[in-house]
């Protein structure tokens, strides 16, 4: 296993993707969902897997990049590497979705679920200015709002680490405080403002809890290593 990769988390991400793709998004189609009585929670509450994605993203980004940023990784290098990991596939999916939406509208006279298909929304989509970032309209390729919020969270994460990189324990507290801000400042009022809205609050709460869990994970690893070394030293002395 790569030191910056945990297979069980990859598996959890795969399960979440399956639930969203094959159960939650089935609600967008007409008809009775297959095996509804068996998979009822997945069909109607599968949207919660998005929060799990945010949490996993926070954990993994902190695991891979927190120490690199502390050691001097530049913002441009950090953000470019993150964009390279998904931006091409995102653009491809946006092009395919827009073409299919136009075909759907030509045949049936309306778009499929989402109505924001115009030059302005396409341009904003190319720039990853999707719901939760600078406005709250759902784009033609609705599920990609997650990536817009993720980009926003990457930027906040980088500067949080730069400003508060004393140690893992201190960063864990900062991450937890930011997460609680998402709960108490955004959720109760359902604000619809740039950066402060339901979409961004879902990301802030879970992403930074993931970062805090990573700090706890790192702390546990350090304690385990120290304990192992201490036991070895005691054993050798005996």
ZAMARGU-4260 file (C-alpha; in steps of 0.2 Angstrom, whole numbers, plus 5000, padded with zeros to 4 digits):
<rodrens>
0) 5000/5000/5000 | 5006/5017/4995 | 5009/5028/5011 | 4997/5041/5004 | 4984/5029/4999
5) 4972/5019/5010 | 4963/5005/5000 | 4948/5004/5012 | 4945/5023/5008 | 4945/5019/4989
10) 4933/5005/4992 | 4921/5017/5002 | 4922/5030/4988 | 4917/5016/4975 | 4902/5011/4986
15) 4897/5029/4987 | 4898/5031/4968 | 4888/5016/4965 | 4874/5022/4977 | 4873/5039/4969
20) 4874/5033/4951 | 4862/5018/4952 | 4850/5022/4966 | 4849/5040/4970 | 4849/5046/4952
25) 4836/5034/4948 | 4824/5046/4956 | 4826/5057/4941 | 4817/5044/4930 | 4799/5039/4930
30) 4793/5022/4934 | 4794/5011/4950 | 4812/5008/4956 | 4817/4990/4955 | 4818/4981/4972
35) 4812/4997/4980 | 4807/4988/4997 | 4825/4980/4998 | 4835/4996/4993 | 4822/5009/4999
40) 4836/5019/5010 | 4848/5020/4995 | 4834/5026/4983 | 4828/5040/4994 | 4843/5044/5005
45) 4857/5040/4994 | 4860/5059/4991 | 4869/5058/5008 | 4883/5049/4999 | 4888/5066/4992
50) 4893/5071/5010 | 4903/5055/5012 | 4912/5060/4996 | 4916/5077/5004 | 4922/5069/5020
55) 4934/5057/5010 | 4940/5071/4999 | 4945/5081/5015 | 4953/5066/5023 | 4964/5061/5007
60) 4968/5079/5002 | 4975/5082/5020 | 4984/5065/5020 | 4993/5069/5003 | 4995/5088/5004
65) 4995/5095/5021 | 5014/5091/5024 | 5018/5096/5007 | 5010/5113/5009 | 5019/5115/5026
70) 5036/5111/5018 | 5033/5125/5005 | 5022/5118/4990 | 5016/5134/4981 | 4998/5138/4978
75) 4999/5137/4959 | 5007/5120/4960 | 4994/5113/4972 | 4979/5120/4963 | 4986/5115/4945
80) 4989/5097/4951 | 4971/5096/4958 | 4963/5103/4942 | 4973/5091/4932 | 4965/5076/4941
85) 4948/5080/4936 | 4946/5095/4924 | 4948/5086/4907 | 4935/5073/4912 | 4923/5087/4919
90) 4924/5096/4902 | 4921/5081/4892 | 4906/5076/4903 | 4899/5094/4901 | 4900/5094/4882
95) 4892/5077/4881 | 4878/5083/4893 | 4875/5099/4884 | 4873/5090/4867 | 4861/5077/4874
100) 4851/5091/4883 | 4849/5100/4866 | 4844/5084/4858 | 4831/5080/4872 | 4824/5098/4870
105) 4823/5096/4851 | 4813/5080/4853 | 4802/5084/4868 | 4802/5103/4869 | 4810/5104/4886
110) 4826/5100/4895 | 4829/5085/4906 | 4827/5091/4924 | 4839/5106/4923 | 4835/5121/4913
115) 4851/5132/4914 | 4857/5129/4897 | 4863/5145/4889 | 4880/5153/4884 | 4882/5161/4901
120) 4880/5145/4911 | 4891/5136/4899 | 4904/5149/4901 | 4902/5149/4920 | 4903/5130/4919
125) 4920/5130/4910 | 4926/5141/4923 | 4919/5129/4937 | 4908/5143/4943 | 4894/5131/4948
130) 4881/5131/4962 | 4888/5136/4979 | 4902/5146/4972 | 4896/5163/4964 | 4878/5158/4961
135) 4865/5145/4965 | 4857/5140/4948 | 4859/5121/4944 | 4869/5119/4928 | 4864/5107/4913
140) 4875/5094/4921 | 4868/5095/4938 | 4879/5083/4948 | 4895/5093/4944 | 4891/5106/4957
145) 4901/5095/4968 | 4917/5099/4959 | 4914/5118/4960 | 4912/5117/4979 | 4928/5105/4980
150) 4938/5119/4971 | 4932/5132/4983 | 4937/5120/4998 | 4954/5116/4990 | 4958/5135/4990
155) 4952/5137/5008 | 4961/5121/5014 | 4978/5128/5006 | 4977/5144/5015 | 4971/5137/5032
160) 4986/5125/5032 | 4998/5140/5027 | 4991/5151/5041 | 4989/5138/5055 | 5003/5125/5052
165) 5009/5123/5070 | 5006/5105/5072 | 4993/5092/5068 | 4983/5094/5085 | 4981/5113/5082
170) 4976/5111/5064 | 4963/5098/5069 | 4955/5110/5080 | 4955/5123/5066 | 4947/5111/5054
175) 4934/5106/5067 | 4930/5125/5070 | 4928/5128/5052 | 4916/5113/5050 | 4906/5119/5065
180) 4904/5136/5056 | 4897/5127/5041 | 4884/5120/5053 | 4879/5135/5064 | 4881/5149/5051
185) 4875/5142/5035 | 4863/5128/5037 | 4850/5136/5049 | 4846/5151/5038 | 4848/5142/5021
190) 4856/5158/5014 | 4858/5159/4995 | 4873/5170/4993 | 4890/5167/4985 | 4901/5155/4995
195) 4887/5155/5009 | 4873/5144/5004 | 4867/5126/5006 | 4878/5119/4993 | 4894/5126/5001
200) 4889/5122/5019 | 4887/5103/5014 | 4905/5104/5008 | 4912/5114/5022 | 4905/5103/5036
205) 4910/5086/5029 | 4927/5091/5020 | 4934/5099/5035 | 4928/5085/5046 | 4938/5074/5034
210) 4953/5085/5037 | 4951/5084/5056 | 4950/5065/5055 | 4966/5064/5045 | 4975/5074/5058
215) 4968/5062/5071 | 4974/5047/5060 | 4992/5055/5058 | 4992/5058/5077 | 4987/5039/5080
220) 5001/5033/5068 | 5014/5044/5077 | 5009/5037/5094 | 5009/5019/5087 | 5026/5021/5080
225) 5033/5028/5096 | 5025/5014/5106 | 5032/5002/5094 | 5050/5009/5096 | 5048/5010/5115
230) 5043/4992/5116 | 5058/4987/5104 | 5070/4997/5115 | 5063/4989/5131 | 5065/4972/5123
235) 5083/4975/5117 | 5088/4981/5135 | 5081/4965/5142
</rodrens>
